Amino acid sequence: MDSIYHPLEDAIILHMKINISYTIPEMAKNAGIETDQARRATEWLLQKGDIRQSSPPRQILYLGPEGQRAKKDGLPEQRLMELIRSGMPPDAIRDILKSDWGPAVGICRKNNWIRMDGGRPIIIHYPDVIPDHTTLQLDWDNGVDADRVGRSFSKRPGFVASRMSPASYMLSSGEILKQAIQRQNQDTPRGMNVEADVAASYAARTHPLYDIISEIREIFVTLGFDEIHGSMVQPSFWNFDALFTPQDHPAREMQDTFYVRDVRVDTNPINPKDVAKIHNECWRYVWDYDVATKPVLRTHNTCVTIRHLALTNPQNARIFSLGRVFRNEKPSYKHLVEFHQVEGVVVGPNVSLRDLMGIQREFYNKIGLKRVKFWPTFFPYTEPSLQSMVYNERLGKWVELFGMGIFRPEVTGPLGIKGPVLAWGGGIERIAMMRYQLDDVREFYRNGLDWLRGVPIYR
C-alpha cells in the first residue's frame, strides 16, 4: 500500500528545492506552519526516507567580552609584552601587575618569554608569533566551529560563548518533490489508511534521565550492593583530604570547586591526626585543620562511600552511592555544572582488580553495553587504576565511562581500614547519552516537550 502523507509533510516538501539544505525553523517559515509542526513532519519524512539530514548539529563559538577586547586591543600577554618593551618605569609596571595581569604573566612565564626579578618582569625572548593570535583572525561574526578553536583559547575566562547550530535537511531526490506536486494537483479526496498504526504517545511519563538512574540503582541492587546516602554539602576533609588530595591541589581552588558559606557540617567524626600525618609525610607540607573543615558542594560521591567505610570499618561489603555532584566548569555539549554520578566500593580479604573488572562488565552488560575494554590510567587515590572503555556503535568509536582501581594504603590506612578496597565511579549522563543517542548532554535539562514525549520507554 502506498504511503499516506499528512498535509504538514506535503507543506514541507513543496517548499523545498533540490540540493538545498534547510533547518527546521527555515522549513516552518517557508511552509507557513509552527516550528513544532515542522519538527513532527520532519521526523515523519525522515522515517519514510523522503528527506535526509545533510548536516548534524554543531557547536558554534562566538567571542565573549574578553575575546572581543582581545581582538580589538590584542591578547593580554601581547599587551603585557608591549608594555614591558615600551620602557615603562619598573614601579609603574609593578602597579599594573597587581591588578588584572596575573594570567598574562603566567602565560608569558610558561612560554619562557619573561622572568621575574623582584616583582619586575624582564623580557627573555620576544616571540615572532603569539599563540592564539591567529585564532582571533577567524570569522567570529558568523560563529566558528568548536573544532577549529584550540583548547587553550576556549578555556580563557570570558573569551568565548557557545551555542549549538541546528541540524539541516534536504530532499532525498527530485522524485519526492514531483510526487508531492502530483498529490497537490489531484482533485479526488485523499484516502485514509485505516490499518495505520496509532501515533506513539508517552503522556505523563517519568523523565528519561530518571529512568536511567532508577535502572542503574536496580542493577546494582540485583548484583548484591547496598545503597548508602550522604549530604550534597560535605566538609573538605571527606571530599579531598581523606582521599589523599593535598590542600594545595588545583582541584580545590575556587575555579574548580563550589565552596559554601554559612552552612554547618559534621566535619570529622573520626580523629584526623592520622590523615594529617600522611599528608605531612607524603606531600611534605603542614596540613591545616581549618582548610579541611571548609564546606563544599561534593565534587564526587566517593566522599560518601569513604566516610561510610571509615565509620563502619566492614570486613566484607558491597556498597554504592548515587546522586548529584557539582563541578565549577563551563557548560558545553559534554560538560555540566551539576550532574549525576554512581560510585561504589567492594571490601573483602581476597578481592582483586579482576573481580572489579568482572563487576563492571556485568553492569555494562545489564545496561545494554556489550563491547567493553579496560585501559590503564592514573587516579590520585587508587593504585593500580583503570579506565573502562565502551564502544559507541553510533559514533563508531570507543568512549570513556567509569574510572576504577584499588584504594591506595595512604587512603585506607589512616581511616583504620585493613583489607583491600575496590573502588569505581562515573557519570550517569554519559550512559544516558548513549542510550538515547544524544550528542549534547544539555538536552536532558532543556525541557523540550517534543523530545521528552517521544523518547521510547526501555524495559
N, C-alpha and C positions, 0 to 999 in steps of 0.2 A: 504493500500500500504506500502511495506517495506521502511524503511528509506534509503535515498541516502547518501552515505558517500563521503566526499571530500578527495582527496589524502592526504591533510595535517592531517586529522583526523586519517586515517589509519597509516600514518607515526608515529604519536604519540603513538597509541595503540600498534603497532608492536614492539616498543622499550621500552615497559613497562613490568615488571614482576609482577606476582600475589603477593599481600600483601606487596608490597614495595612502599613507597611514593616518589614522585618526585616533585621538584619545576619546574616552567615554564622554567627558564634558563637551568635546567638539561634536561628537555624534548627536548628543542630546540637543545641542544648539541648532545644528543643521536640520534635524528632523522635527524640531519644534515640540519636543517632549521633555519630561522631567529627567534629571540625571539618574534617579533610582530606576526609572523605567528603562532608560538606555542601558543601565548596568544589567538588568534582568534579561533584556533582549540580547545583549552581547553574550551572556552565558549560554542562552539557548542556541544562538548561532555558532558558538564555539563547539558545542556538543554535536551539532549537525555537520560541522566541518565547512560551513559556508564562509566563515572568516577565520583568520589565524592571527596569533599575536606576532607582530613584526618587531617589537622591542619590549623587553621586560621593564619593570620599574627600576629606576636608578637613583642612587644617592647623589644629589646635586649640592655643591658647596657654593656659598656666597661669602664675600668679605664682610666680617663683622666690624665694629667700630675701630678696634686697634688695627685690623688689616687695612681698612680704608686710610687710616692715618699713615701707616707704613707705605702704602702705595703713593701717597702724596709727598711725604717727607723723607722716606727711606726707612729701612729696618732699624730697630733700636740699636743693635750692635754697630750698624753702619754709621748712625748718627754719633754714637759714642766715639768711634774711631776718628771721625772727622773733628770732634771737639778736642780730643787729645792732640791730634796733629796740628790743630789751629794755633797752638801755643798759649792756650788759656792758662792763667796762673794756677799753680798747684792747689792753693786754698780754695779757689773757685770750683775746681774740679771735684775736690773732696765734698764740698757742699752739695754739688749736683748728685754725686753718687749716694748721698744719704737719702735722696728722695725715691724715685721710682726706677732707678737704673740697675737695680740688683740683677734681674735676669740677663740684661745686656752684658754686664760684667762677667757673669758666669759663662755665657756663650763665648765671649772673647778669650777668656782664660782657658776654656775647654779646647778651643781651636789653636791655642798657643800663639795668639796674636798679641797679647799683652801680659805683663806680670805686675804684681802689686808691690810697691815699695813704700812702707809706712802709710798705707791708705791711699797712695798716689799711683795711678796707673801709668805704666811705661810701655810704649809700643815695642814689641819684639819683631813683628813681621806684619806688614800691611798687605792683605791678600788682594790678588788681582780680581777675584770673583768672590762675592759674598754668598754663601749657601742660602737658599730660599729666595734670593733676589729674582731669579728667573721665574719663580712661581708667581710673583707679583705681576709679571707681564702677561699672564694669561687673560683671556677674555672673561673677566669676572662679572661683567654687566649681565651676561646671558647665563651665568652659572657655569661651574666647572665640574666634570665627573670626579668623584671622590678618588678613583684610582690614579688620577693624574697629579694628585697633591700628596707630597711626602708627609710621613707621619710627624716629623719634627715641626712642620709648618702647621698642620691641622691641630696639633696639641698645644699651640700657643694660646693662652687665655685671651678670648675676645677677638681672635684673628679670623675665625670662620664661623658661619652659621650654615645649617644644612636643612634640606627637605628631600622627600622622595618624589621624583618625577613620575607621573602616571604612565602605565603601560599604554602602548598604541597597537592598533589593529588594522588589518587591511583585508580586502576581499580575496578569497582563495583563487578565484578565476573570474573571467569576464562572463562566463555562462551563468553564474549566480545572479548577476545584475539583469541579464536578459530574461531569466525566468521570473524575477520579481516584476519586471515591466509587463510581462505577459499576464501575470496574475492580476495586476492593476487594471489591465485593459479588458479582462473578462467581464461579460455582462451578467453571467449566471452567478447566483449567490454561492458563497463558499460552502463547501461541505464541512461536516463535523465528524471527527473521528471519535465515535462513542467507545472505542476499545482502548483509547489512550490512557496511560497511567495518570493518576491524580498527582498534581504537583506536590513535591515533598514539603512538609511543614513541620517546624520544630518549635512550636509555641510553648511558652512557659517552661523552658528548659534551663538546666544549670549552665554556668559559663564553661566553655571548653577547657580553660586552664584549670578550673576547679575539678573538672572531670579527671584530668591527668593527675592532679595532686591526690585525689581520692584513690585512683588506680595504683599509684606508686605506694601509697600507705598500705593498701590491701596486699600488694605483692610482698612487701617486707614482713608484714604480719604473718602471711602464709609461710614465709621462709623461717619462721621461728624467732623473729625480732620483737622486742617490746619497745613501744614508743615512749619517749620522755619529752618533757616540755620545759621551756625556760623563758625568762623575760627577754623582750627585744632590747631593753636597756641593760647593759652589762658593765661591771667595772672593768677597767683596762686590764686588771690583773688576770681575769679569766679569758678575755678576748685576745690578749697579747702575751703578758708575762709568763703565765702558766704554760704557754705553748712555745717557750724558748725564743720569743721575739724580743730583741734588745729595745731598750727605751729610746734609743736614738734612731731606730729603723724608719726609713722614709714612709712606710705604710701607716705609721702612727701620726703623721703630720696632718694638719688641717685639710690639705688639699686631697687627702685620700680617705679621711675618717670624719664622721659626724660626731662631735662631742656635744654633750647635753648639759645645760645649766639647770640649777635649782631642782635637781632630782636626786633623791637619796637612794642609794643602792646598798645591798648587803655585800660589802667589799670582800672580805676574806674569812670565810667560816673555818679555814684551816690556818695553821701558823705559816706565814710566808717566808720564814727565815731560810728554809732550805732552797726555795726558789731564788731568793736573793743571793745565796751563796753560789749557786750555779751560774747566775748571771755575772757576778763579780769575778769568778774564776775563769769562766769560758770567754766572756765578752770583754773582760778587763776594763770595767768602768764601775762607778759606785752606784748601785741600784737605789732608786728613790721610792720610798713607800707612797709618798703623796702622788707621784705620777701614776702609780698602779691603781689608785682609788678613783681616778677620773672616770665618770660615767660616759659610755659611748653607745651609739646605736650599733648593735652587733654587726660585724662585717662578715660573719660566717656562723654556722650553727655548731662548729666544733667546740666553742666555748661552753655550750650546754652539755655536750657529752663528756668533756674532760672534767667539768665541775661535778657531774654525776659520779664519775669514776672516783674522784678524789674523796667524795663524801661517803660512798658506799664500799669502795675497795673490794669489788667482787672477784671471786676466783674464776668464775665462768659467767659470761654474759654475752648477749646479743642485743644491742640497743640501737635505736636510731632517733634522730630529731629532724623535724620537717617544719619549715616556716620561713618567714620573710627575713631578709638581710638587707643591709644598706651599704652602698659604696658612693663616695663623693666623686662620681665620674660624669663626663659629658654624655648625655643620652645620644644614642645613634641607632642604626638599624640592628646592632648586635649588643649594645650595652644599655643598661638601665640604672637609675639611681636606687631603685627599690626592686628586688626580685626575690625569687624563692629558691631555696636550696634544701637538699636532703643529705644528711650526713650521719654516719654511724660508726660504731666500733664493735669488734669481736674480741673477747678476752678468753683465754684458755691456756693451760700449761703447755700444750703442744701445737698451738695454731701456727700456721706459716703463711708466707706470701702466696703459695699455691692455693691454700684454702680461700684467701681473699679473692684471687682471680676467678676461682670457681663460683663464689657467691655472685660476683659481678656478672659473669657470663649467664648465670641462671636468671638474674634480674633482667638483663637486656633481652634474653630470650622471651621472658614472660611479657615484656612491654612491646615485643614485636620487632626487636632489632637483632638480626640473625648474624651479621658479619661483624665480629669483634676481634680486636687485637690489642696488645699492651706494649707500651713504649717506655723505656727507662727515662726518667726525668729527675728534677730536683725540687723538693719542698723543704722549707726550713725546719719543720718539726717531725719529719719522717725519714727513715733510712733503713732499708732501701725504699725508693719511691718509684711509682709507675703512673703513667697516664693512659687511660683507656681510650681507644680509638674505635669509632663505629663508622661503617661505610654508609654514606648517604646515596641511595640509588638515584634520586632525582638529580642531585648535583654531580654524581659520578666521581666522588672523591671521599677520602677519609676525613672525618671531623673529630675534634677532641671533645670528650664529655667529662667523665669523672676523674679526679685525682685520687691516689691511694698510696698506702705504704704502711710501714710498721713504726709506731711512735718511737722516737729516739729515747735512750735512757735519761737524757737531760730533761725530758718532759715527764716521764713516768716516775723516775726515781725520787725527785723532791716531793711528789704527791703521795708517796708510800705505796705505789703500785709495783708489785714484784714481777709478774709474768709479762709475756709479750702482749701487745695490744695492736690489733689490726685496725686501721682507720681508713675511711673513704668519704668522699663527698663531691657534690657537683650541682650545677644549676638545673632547675626543672624546666625553665623556659626553653632551653636548648632542645630538650627532648620533645617538648610540645611543638616547637617549630618544625621538627622532622615529621612528627605525627600529622600535623595539619598543613604541611608543605608551604610554610611561610618563609619569606626572605627578610622580613623586618619584625623584630621582636616587639616593637611598639604596637603592632596590630592587635595584640591581646588587650590593650588598655585604651584603644580608641573608641570603644563602644559603637562600632559600626554595626547597626542592627541587621543589615542585609547579610553581612558575613556571619554574624553570630547565629542568625536564624537558619542559615544554610549549611552550617558545619554538620556533617554526619555525626551521629552518636555511636561511638565504638562500644562494642560489647565483648 
